[in-house]
Amino acid sequence: MDSEKTSRLKRPVNSMPGFARNALLEGNLMDRYHARPPYQQNDYIGWISRAKLQKTQIERLKQMLEELKQGDKYMKMN
């Protein structure tokens, strides 16, 4: 996380890990990711990155990818 960058909400902006970037590119979901509001992009990446176990990071990444594919959910909310 780069503490010098902030969103419009003055939250710290989370840097996207390489494995998440690769998954978005491989799934052709980068455009859908960037179509989300900045706070959602930041929340997803922070949520994935904060997981202590790699297994949990992967589970969270899969949830984000599925929600982007479906297009009607954000963090399991409509």
N, C-alpha and C positions, 0 to 999 in steps of 0.2 A: 504494500500500500504506500502510495506517495503522499505523505501528509501535506505537501505544499500545494497540491492540486485540490480544488474543492468544486462541488457541483453548485448549481444555483441555490440549493438549499443549505449550502455551507457545510455539507457532509464531506468527509474525506473521500476522494475518488480512489476506488480500488483498481489496481493494475490487473489486467487479464492474464492469468497463467497460460503458458504455451499450450498445455493439453486442452484447455477450454477453447482457445483460438483454433487449434487444429480440428477439434470436434465440430465446431461451427462451420468451418470451411469444408470439411469432409461431408457434412450433412447438408451442404448448400443452404445453411440457415443464417449466415452472417447478415444478409439483408433484412431478414425478419428480426434478428437481434437488434440491429440498428434502427429499425422502425419503432421499437419500443421507446417509451420516454426515458430520458437519461437516468432518472432515479431508479427505474426498473432494471436497467442494464447494470447499474452500480450495485443495487441490492442483490441481484443474482450472483455477480462475481464475488462480492463480499461474503455472501452466504456459503458459496462453494469453497472459497479460500479459507474461511474460518474453521472448517471441519478439520479436526485433528487427525483423523484416520483417512488414509488414501481411499479405502473402501467407501467411506461416507462421502468424500469428495466426488467419487465416481457416481454414486447414487444420486447426489444432488445435481450433478452435471446432466445425468440422464433425465431427471425431472425437468430441468430447464429446456433441454432439447425437445422433449415431448411436448411441453407447453408451447414452445415456439412453433412446432409442426402443427399443432391443433389451432393455435392462434387465438383461442378464446379464454385462456387461463393465465393467471399470474400468481405464482406461489400457491397453487391449488384454489385460487379464488376466481370467480367469473369476472 
